[in-house]
Amino acid sequence: MSTAKVKIDKALLDKIKKFAEMSGYSSPEEFIAHCLEKEVAKIEQADSEEEVKKKLKGLGYIG
């Protein structure tokens, strides 16, 4: 598996570490990957490009 580095705010990383441990994940990286996979799956299920744009706008990724 190929990996890449992503910068995350320290305060958010601290929360991620806490919740990853509480939820039984083996690492914060595993928790983050799982969360991202779930969000990508939601977007992939969209019926149209316009629906994808609305979801991304709702998540604050696009304006």
C-alpha positions as CSV (number, residue, x, y, z in Angstrom):
1,M,0.0,0.0,0.0
2,S,1.3,3.4,-1.0
3,T,1.0,6.2,1.6
4,A,1.2,10.0,1.6
5,K,1.7,12.6,4.4
6,V,-1.0,15.1,5.3
7,K,-0.7,18.0,7.6
8,I,-3.3,18.2,10.4
9,D,-3.8,20.9,13.0
10,K,-2.2,19.8,16.4
11,A,-5.5,20.2,18.3
12,L,-7.4,18.1,15.8
13,L,-4.6,15.4,15.9
14,D,-4.9,15.3,19.7
15,K,-8.7,14.6,19.4
16,I,-8.0,12.0,16.7
17,K,-5.5,10.2,18.9
18,K,-8.0,10.2,21.8
19,F,-11.0,8.9,19.8
20,A,-8.9,6.4,17.9
21,E,-7.8,4.8,21.1
22,M,-11.3,5.0,22.6
23,S,-12.7,3.3,19.5
24,G,-10.2,0.5,19.4
25,Y,-8.3,1.5,16.3
26,S,-4.7,0.3,16.2
27,S,-3.4,3.8,15.3
28,P,-4.6,7.3,14.6
29,E,-3.7,6.7,11.0
30,E,-6.1,3.8,10.8
31,F,-8.9,5.9,12.3
32,I,-8.2,8.7,9.9
33,A,-8.2,6.3,6.9
34,H,-11.5,4.8,8.0
35,C,-13.1,8.2,8.4
36,L,-12.0,9.3,5.0
37,E,-13.0,6.1,3.3
38,K,-16.5,6.5,4.8
39,E,-16.8,10.1,3.5
40,V,-15.5,9.2,0.0
41,A,-18.0,6.4,-0.1
42,K,-20.8,8.8,0.6
43,I,-19.7,11.1,-2.2
44,E,-19.3,8.2,-4.6
45,Q,-22.9,7.2,-4.0
46,A,-24.1,10.6,-5.3
47,D,-26.3,10.4,-8.4
48,S,-24.8,13.4,-10.3
49,E,-21.9,15.8,-10.4
50,E,-24.2,18.5,-9.1
51,E,-25.1,16.4,-6.1
52,V,-21.4,15.8,-5.4
53,K,-20.8,19.6,-5.5
54,K,-23.7,20.2,-3.1
55,K,-22.2,17.6,-0.6
56,L,-18.7,19.1,-0.9
57,K,-20.2,22.6,-0.4
58,G,-22.1,21.4,2.6
59,L,-18.9,19.9,4.1
60,G,-17.2,23.2,3.6
61,Y,-14.7,22.0,1.0
62,I,-15.9,24.3,-1.8
63,G,-17.5,27.7,-1.8
